[in-house]
């Protein structure tokens, strides 16, 4: 691994290092759930200004939380092959610079949401950041095999923010949407952790595939996937969605469960198929994106 100093980097290399600090791929997935939730809450398209302000605020809040996570986890990031290229490991920036950056964009997130969206959304975003930093990163991640189960709550908050941005309140519909993402997170992340089990073991992080057998891990993935399927079907009646969402959610849940069953069967034959685990991981992203797009399509098409 080659390390450099911040002074050796070009301007654009520094910019890209700060962008990498926010984990943009994770932010993309969070925002994919926000806009459809706003459409469902509005029962149509919200104003463009409100959507843009919510997305900017949400991006800044999530980016700040991810940056704080990298500062705290820089020791284990240096051990894991998957994360050795992160900016704090390579020396692209100092922990102090990263902390200042994270703090500034968190403040900016609160200001943007409080002024151009509403105060409830601003506080929800701040609560999600605090939960991710203190409950998941500092407490659970290195201590409990339930780390990603409980910690996943932070990633489910964007739907609450999206709903509150439109209504300035919460209701049962966003709570069920929160539950969908909360339940989705363990099978999604555990599938990835199967692939990087050795990394987590080397870093002494008790992800489920490290502390439990592959059979146990795939059993829990399958159980969560089935519960997720049921929760996704509950969204329709609670959020007053129609047949487009109902049929789509049924099919998506069936495909997700089919993949989870395939991984489960291989594990119970003592065949550790990392490629199959990664297939499930990648499909889980497609699943969540498609599920929320279906919600928006259903509202816009059927009213």
MOKA-V587953 format. One record per backbone hydrogen bond with DSSP energy under -0.5 kcal/mol. CO is the residue of the C=O (numbers start at 0). NH is the residue of the N-H. E is the energy in kcal/mol with one decimal. If there is no record, write none. Layout:
BEGIN
CO NH E
CO NH E
END
This chain:
BEGIN
4 7 -1.2
5 8 -1.2
9 13 -2.2
10 14 -2.2
11 15 -2.5
12 16 -1.7
13 17 -2.1
14 18 -2.2
15 19 -2.6
16 20 -1.5
17 21 -0.7
18 21 -1.3
19 22 -1.6
22 25 -0.9
22 26 -1.7
23 27 -2.4
24 28 -1.3
25 29 -1.8
26 30 -2.5
27 31 -1.7
28 32 -0.8
29 32 -0.7
29 33 -0.8
30 34 -1.6
31 35 -0.7
32 36 -1.1
33 37 -1.9
34 38 -2.1
35 39 -2.4
36 40 -2.4
37 41 -2.3
38 42 -1.7
38 43 -1.7
46 50 -2.2
47 51 -2.7
48 52 -2.4
49 53 -2.3
50 54 -2.5
51 55 -2.6
52 56 -2.5
53 57 -2.7
54 58 -2.6
55 59 -2.4
56 60 -2.3
57 61 -2.6
58 62 -2.6
59 63 -2.3
60 64 -2.1
61 65 -2.5
62 66 -2.1
63 67 -2.4
64 68 -2.1
65 69 -2.0
66 70 -2.0
67 71 -2.4
68 72 -2.5
70 73 -0.8
72 76 -2.6
73 77 -1.2
75 78 -0.7
75 79 -2.0
79 82 -1.0
79 83 -0.6
80 83 -0.8
82 85 -1.7
85 88 -1.3
85 89 -2.1
86 90 -1.0
86 91 -1.7
86 92 -1.0
89 3 -2.7
93 97 -2.3
94 98 -2.4
95 99 -2.4
96 100 -2.4
97 101 -2.7
98 102 -2.4
99 103 -2.5
100 104 -2.3
101 105 -1.6
102 106 -2.2
103 107 -2.4
104 108 -2.1
105 109 -2.1
106 110 -2.3
107 111 -2.8
108 112 -2.5
109 113 -2.8
110 114 -2.4
111 115 -2.5
112 116 -1.5
112 117 -1.3
117 121 -1.6
118 122 -2.4
119 123 -2.2
120 124 -2.2
121 125 -2.0
122 126 -2.5
123 127 -2.2
124 128 -2.0
125 129 -2.5
126 130 -2.5
127 131 -2.4
128 132 -2.4
129 133 -2.8
129 134 -0.7
130 134 -1.3
130 135 -2.1
131 136 -2.5
132 137 -2.2
134 139 -2.5
135 140 -3.2
139 142 -1.6
139 143 -2.7
143 146 -1.4
145 149 -2.4
146 150 -2.6
147 151 -1.2
149 152 -1.8
150 153 -1.6
151 155 -0.6
152 155 -1.0
152 156 -0.6
153 156 -0.9
155 158 -1.0
155 159 -0.6
156 159 -1.0
156 160 -2.1
157 161 -2.9
158 162 -2.2
159 163 -2.6
160 164 -2.2
161 165 -1.0
162 165 -0.6
162 166 -2.4
163 167 -2.5
170 174 -1.2
171 175 -2.4
172 176 -2.2
173 177 -2.5
174 178 -2.1
175 179 -2.1
176 180 -1.9
177 181 -2.5
178 182 -2.6
179 183 -2.0
180 184 -1.8
181 185 -0.6
182 186 -0.7
183 187 -1.8
184 188 -2.9
185 189 -3.2
186 190 -1.4
187 191 -1.1
188 192 -2.5
189 193 -1.7
190 194 -1.0
191 195 -1.7
193 196 -0.9
195 199 -2.1
196 200 -2.4
197 201 -2.5
198 202 -1.9
199 204 -2.9
200 203 -1.1
203 205 -0.6
204 206 -2.2
206 209 -2.1
206 210 -1.5
207 211 -2.0
212 216 -2.5
213 217 -2.7
214 218 -1.9
215 219 -2.2
216 220 -2.3
217 221 -2.1
218 222 -2.4
219 223 -2.6
220 224 -2.1
221 225 -2.2
222 226 -2.3
223 227 -2.6
224 228 -2.2
225 229 -2.0
226 230 -2.6
227 231 -2.7
228 232 -1.4
229 233 -1.1
230 234 -0.9
231 235 -0.6
232 236 -0.6
233 237 -1.8
234 238 -3.1
235 239 -0.6
235 240 -2.8
241 245 -2.0
242 246 -2.6
243 247 -2.0
244 248 -3.3
245 249 -1.9
246 250 -2.3
247 251 -2.7
248 252 -2.4
249 253 -1.8
250 254 -2.4
251 255 -2.5
252 256 -2.5
253 257 -2.4
254 258 -2.2
255 259 -2.2
256 260 -2.8
257 261 -2.0
258 262 -2.1
259 263 -2.3
260 264 -2.7
261 265 -1.9
262 266 -2.2
263 267 -2.1
265 268 -1.1
265 270 -2.9
266 269 -1.7
269 271 -0.7
270 272 -1.2
271 273 -1.0
272 276 -1.7
273 277 -2.4
274 278 -1.9
275 279 -2.0
276 280 -2.3
277 281 -2.7
278 282 -2.3
279 283 -2.1
280 284 -1.1
281 285 -1.7
282 286 -3.3
283 287 -2.1
284 288 -2.2
285 289 -2.9
286 290 -2.7
287 291 -2.0
288 292 -2.2
289 293 -2.4
290 294 -1.3
291 295 -1.7
292 296 -2.7
293 297 -2.8
294 298 -2.1
295 299 -2.7
296 300 -2.5
297 301 -2.6
298 302 -2.1
END
